[in-house]
Structures are given as C-alpha cells and as structure tokens.
C-alpha cells in the first residue's frame, strides 16, 4: 500500500518491516494486525489491517511522529 501524508510518501513495498503484532485469530471480525515500517529516509509508520469490526476495518497507514 502506498499513501502520501503531509507531503511524505509511505509505501509498504519499499519500506523495511521493523515489527509485527497480531491481535486475534485469522478470520476474527475484531482481530487486526499492525506492522511497523521504516522508510529509507528514516520515517516510521504503522500499516494496520483487520476484520470489519476491528480498529482497522480498511487498510490504514498511520505515521509515527
């Protein structure tokens, strides 16, 4: 996933994965996964995805300030 936020580009295909946390089991409607990434420029962001009742019902990128 690629997203531009405040003139910075965050791309899960080109960033380095730092860590991954999974909440719940696969297929759980309130389960989700958070993956911490770091860009080549050192900016960090969280990529979140989950079930339809989770805190990430759609793919989301959240910059870490």
Secondary structure, 3 states (H helix, E strand, C coil): CEEEECCEEEECCCCEEEEEEEECCCCCCCCEEEEEEECCCCCEEEEEEECCCCCCCCCEEEEEC
